[in-house]
Amino acid sequence: MAQVRLTVVVRETWLDRYPLVLAHCREAGLVVERELVTVGVISGTIDEDRLADLAGIEGVSAVEPERTNRVFGNR
């Protein structure tokens, strides 16, 4: 399967358990690239077919795949 770059948002009421949510994300297959503990954000990559596993983790508020922005200019 294709790898998807994404952001996981930790539920505000779970910020004190951020390390637990992070561990569960890793167990689900997330390769963590960045941890923003104070705002409850984890970014990384995971197999596309594992996205639902991340969304189902207790304490996860949202799983947001990275968007590709393209700017078209004059050639």
Secondary structure, DSSP 8 states (H G I E B T S, - for coil): --EEEEEEEE-GGGGGGHHHHHHHHHHTT-EEEEEEGGGTEEEEEEEGGGHHHHHTSTTEEEEEE----------
